[in-house]
Amino acid sequence: MQHPRSFEKILHLALAGLLLLAPLGVSAETPGGETARSLTESQAVRIAIDNNPSLRARRAEVDAVAAQLQTAKTYPYNPEIALSQGRRKGGGARSTDRGVELSQQISIGGKRRLEIRSAEARLADAKSRLRREERLLAAAARAAFVEALRARELLAVERANVDLARNLAEVARRRMEAGEATQIEMNLALAQVGRDELSLSMAEGAYTAARAVLAETIGLPSEDLPQAAGKLTIPEATLPSLSTLLAAAADNRADLAAFDDRIRAAEATRKLRRRELVPDLRVSATWDREEGTDRILGAGLALSIPIFNRNRGRIAEADASHRQTLAEKSATEARVQREVTAARALFAAATAATRNLEQRVLGTLSQNLDLLQRSLQAGKIGWTEVIVFRREFTFAQRDYVETVAQARLAKIRLDLASGTDLSALFDEESSR
């Protein structure tokens, strides 16, 4: 004969645990109860972008290329002045000759214009690569943030599970003392407490590790382990069509834009190497004076004759670089299409699985709670039913946390593949 009050206590604990964890609105304390900085996802991304040394190096590279552009826009040749003086001796007389020459080298053939165009394209390329690095780092920070949320939610599940297991063990002890349960039931309850406490310890360690990964990813010191603020929720969105996502990637992927900039730079460099066959012009003006006699004013023009060095090597190098960049862009475009297609399929599968689990599994648990309460009131349930329900409750909560985390990670992957924040796309698709 079962004791209704004992099972009613168990049922109330199960109900409290379910209400506490669903729909994942839990807040787990850090292991050990220490206080730690709490960060939102956007704050974590901003800290990562501000602190990352690779991005600082990339920004310095942008500054260096900007300086190259400034150099290209500055006229490269300064005027030159030459002074000469000579002693003349002959016929028993001596005199001093003096001369001044002012010369200027002039770039012709449009070479400076091509140099500026190439430098502008290289600067745009450097900025595009910086934006891509920022997107990659932001995606890594977001993923680490989601992993911290997942670890925190799983820790909350394990804590509630241990609390429930301990209460079940207490119920088993009282029933055994009253002669209504066997030692086997008591041993099983205690063994379950031990297993659940071990799972709790592992979950605490996983949560600390996830916070450490988040701190490392966003550039915080190892002793400053942040907590992820907010809830692990399902991305609320209607998935855009594949064509919409591919178009978004073509328009927004910074690495594709970098290839366009690189191609423009390569084309300008190819033309420049050919124009370098046209020699620069040097003009000069001279003034000479022979002491005691005449003064001579003159002008001159000078051109190098491209006989030995016809710049063939640099022209061939520029042509090969242009072909290489075109081929790399084609390969990257194909890779981007694969990434978008795969990321969309993964996101669709992850969100469908999460919705299915939310509706079928968690909904079934709620129904089972109602059925369990009715059976309890009618005296039709026993120890086995309570154990089975508790285990099902725990497994379902773990699965739900995992699938929601997978959906969030799939959303991050799709954002990165399409090169944009998809919230605007989702809203646009939903309004059609």
N, C-alpha and C positions, 0 to 999 in steps of 0.2 A: 504494500500500500504506500503510494507516494504522498509526500507532504506538500500540499498546495502552496503553503507559504514559502517553502524553500524554492520551489520552482518559480513562484511568482517573483521572488527576488532575482533569480537568474534571468527571467524574461525581462524584468525592468532594466537590468544591466545591459542586456543585449539591445533593447530599445534605445537606451541612452547612447550606447556605442554607435548604433546606426545613425541616429540623429546627429551625433557629434561629427561623424566623418562624411556623410553624404549631404550635399554634393561637393565634397572635397573642400569645404570651407574651414579647414583645420589650421591651427597655428601651433607648430611644435617648438618647444623651447630647445635651446642648444643643450647638448649633453653636458652635464655638470652645472647647468643653470647659469652660465656666465652671460653677461650682457655683451652684445656685439652690434656693430653697425648694421642697420637695416637699409637695403638698397632696393629701389625699383629697377625694372628691366632697363628703362631709358637711362637712369642714373649709372647703371653698370656699364652701358655702352659708352656713355660720355666719358667716364673715368678711363675706360680702356683706350679710347681714342686720344685722350690727353696724355696718358702715361706711357704709351707704347714706344720703345726706343726705335723699332723698325720704322714706324711712321715718322718719327723725328728725322731719321736718316733720309726717308723719302721726301720730306718737306725741304730738307737741306739740298737734296738733288734738284728739286724744283727751283730753289733759289739760285743754284749754280747754272741751270739752263737759262733762267731769266737773265743772269749776268752775261751769258753767251749771246743772248739776243741783244742786250745793250751794246755789247762789243760789235756785233754785226751792224747795228744801226749807226755806229760811230765811224766816221771816215777813217780808213786804216792808215793813210799815209800823211805824214807831216812834211811840210816843205823843208828843204835842206839848203844850207848856205855853206859855201866853201870859200875860204880866204887863202890867197897865195901871195908869196913875195919871193923875188929872186934877185941876185946880184949879177949885173952884166959887166963884163970886162973885155975890152978889145980896143986896139988902136991907141993904147996909152990912156984911155978914158974909162972911168967907172960910172955905173948908174944902177939905180934900183927900180925893178919892175914890180908892179902890184896888180892884183886881180881879185875880183869878187864874182862868184857864180851862185845864182839862186835857182834851185830846181824843184820841181814838183812832179811826183808820180801820179798819174790819173788812171783810175780803173775804168775800162770801157767794155762794151759788149754785154752790159746788163748783169755782170757778175755779182755786184753788191746787192742788187735786187733779189737775185736767187739765193744769196747767203742769208738775207733777212727772211725770205720765205721759208727756207729750211730751218732756221732757228725758231721761227714762230711755230712751225709744225712740231719741232722737237719739244718746245715748251708745252704745247697742248698735249702731246703724248705723255710727258712727265706728270702733268696734272691729272690726266685720265688714269694713269697707273696708280697715282696716289689715291684717287677716289676708289679704285678697285681694292686696294689694300685696306682702305677704311671699311668697305663693305665686308670684306673677308673677316676682318677683326671684329666688326659688329656682329656678324653671324656667329663667330666663335664665342663672343661674350654672351649673346642671347642663348646659345645652346648650353653653355656652362650654367647660366641662370636657370634654365629649365631643369637641368640635371639636379641643381640644388633644391629646386621646388619638389622634384620627384622624390629625392632622398628625404626631404622633410615630411612629405605626406606619407611615405612608407613608414617613417619613424613613428608618426602619429598612429598609424594602423597597428604597428607592433605594440605600442604602449597601451592602446585600448585592449588589444588581444591579451596582453599579459595581465592587465587588471581583471579582465573577465575570467581568465584561467585561474587566477588566485582565488577569486570569489567562488568559482566552481569547486575548487579544492576545499575551500572552507565548508561549502555545503556538503561535500562528500564526507568530510571529517565529522560533521554534526550528525549526519545520517548513520555513519558507522557507529558513533557513540550511542546513538539511540537504538542500535541493533537493526537498522533498516537498510544497511548497505554492507557489502563485503570488503575485505581488505584489498581484494583485487581492484575494485572500483577506486578505492583510496589511492592505491599505488599508481593506477593509470592517470588519475587526476594530478598527482604530484609529478609524474614523468612528463605530462603535458606542460606543466608549469616550467619545468626545467628546459624543455625544448623551446618554449616560447620566450623564456628569458634569454636563451642563447640567440634566438632570432633578433630580440631587442638589442642585444649588445652588438650584433653585426650591423643592424640598422643604424645605431648610433655612430659606429665607425664609418659607415658609408656616408652618413650625413656630414661628418667632419671632413672626410675626404672630398666630398663634392664642394663644400665651402672652400677648401684649400685650392681646388682646381679653379673655382671662380675667382678667388683672390689672385692666383697666378695669372689667369687669363686677362684680367683687367688691370694688372700691374700694382696690386696692393702688397705690402710686406707680409711675410709668412705669419707674423704674429697677429695680423689684423684680418681675421677670417670673417667675412660679412655674412649676413643672413639675407636670403631672398625674400623680399616683401611681396605680398599679394597672394592670389590663389592660382592653383593649377587648373585653369578652365579650358574647355574645348573652344578652339577657334570658331567664332561665329561668322560663317561666310558661305556664300554660294560660289562654287568653284567656277572661275571663268573658263571659256573654251580654250582649247589648245592653240588655235590660231591667234587668239587675243594675247595669250601669254608669250607666244613666239614673237609677235609684233612688239610687245613690251620689251622683250629681251633685246631685239634688234635696235630699239630706240634708246634703251637705258643702260645696257651693259657697258660699263666703263672700259673693260678690256677690249671690246669690239671697237669702241670709239678710239682707243689707243692705237689700234691697228690702222684705222683710217688716217690718224695723224701721222703715224709712222710711214705710211705709203706716200702721203703728201711730202714728207721730209725726204724720202728716198727719191721721189720724182724730181724735186728741186735739186737734190744733190747730183743726180744723173745729168741734168741740164748744165749745172755749174761745172762739172768736170769737163764737159765738152766745150763750154765757153772759155775754160782756162787755156784752151789752145790760142785764143786771141790774146796777144801779149798786152800788158799795160803800157801806156804811153808815158814817156818822161819828157817834160818840157823844161827848158832852162833859159836863163838870161844871164849874160856875162858882161862884165865891165873890166877892161884891162887898161893899164896906163904904163907907158914906158917913160921913165923919168926924163924930163927935158924934151920929150918929143910928142908923140901922138897919144890920144885917148881912143880906145876901141870899145864900142858897144856891139854886142852880138846876141843871138838867140839860137837855140838848138832843139832838136827833137831826137828822141831815142826810142827804139823798139827792139826787144829781143827777138831773135829769129828762131822759131821752133823747129830746129832741124834734128837735134839729138834727143831731146825730151819732148815727146808728143803726148805725154800724159796717158799713155795707153793703159798702164797698170791701174791707175786710179779710176779710169773710165770703166774698165772691166769689173773692178771691185764694186763700183756704184751700181752697175747693171745687175750683178749677182745679188747684191743686197736688196735691190728692188724686187727681183724674182723671189727671193727667199721670204720677204715680207708678205708678198701676195699669197704664196703657198701657205704660210703660217696662218694668215687670216682665214683662208678657206678651211683649213683644218680646225681652227677655233670655232668658226661658224657651225661646222658639223657637230663639234663637241657641245656647243651651247644648245643646239637643237635636241641632242640626246639628253643633256642635263635637264632641260625644261620638261621634256616628255616624261622622263623617269620621275622627276620631282612631282609632277602633277599626278601621275599614277599613284605614287606613294602617298601623297596627301589625301587623294580620294579614298584610297583603301584605309588609311589610318582614321580618317574622320568617320567613314562608314562603320568601321569596327567599334569605334568609341560610342557612336550613337546606338548601335545595336546592343552593346553591352549595357549602356545606360538604361535602355528601354526594357530589355529582356531580362538581364541578370539582376540589376538593382531593383527593377520593378517586381521581379519574382521574389526577391528578398522581403520587400515590403508586404507582399501578399502572404508570404510564409510567416511573417510576424503576426499578421492578423489571424492566420489559421492556427498558429501556435498558441496564441492567447485564447482562442475559442476552445482548442483542445485542452488547454490547461484548466479552463473553467469547467470543462466537462469531465476532467480527470482521465483523459485518454492518452496522455503523453508520458514518456518515461525518460530515464537518464540518457539512453541512446539517442533519442530524438534531439535532446538539448545539445549533446556533443556534436552531432552531425550538423545541426544548424550553426553552431559557433564556428566550426571549421569552414562551412560554406560561406558564412559571413566574411571571414577573414580572407579567404581566397578571392572572393568577388571584389573586395575592396582593393586588394593588391593588383588584381588584373585591371581594375578600372584606373587606378593611378598610372599603371604602366601604359595603357592604351592612350590616355589623355596626354601623357608626356610624349609618346610617339607622334601623336597628332600635332602637338606644338613644335616638335623638332622637324616634322615634315613641312610645316608651314614656314619655318625658318629656311629650310633648304629650298623651298619653292621661291621665297623672296629673293634669295641669293641667285638662283638660276635665272629668274626673270629680270634681275637688276633693279628691282623697285620694291617699295612697300605695297603689298597687294591690297591693302584695305580700300584704296580708291577704286581698284579694279573690281573688287567684290561688290562695292556699293553700286558701281556702274552697271555691272551685270544684273544685280538684283532689281534695279529700277527698270529694266527693259521688259 
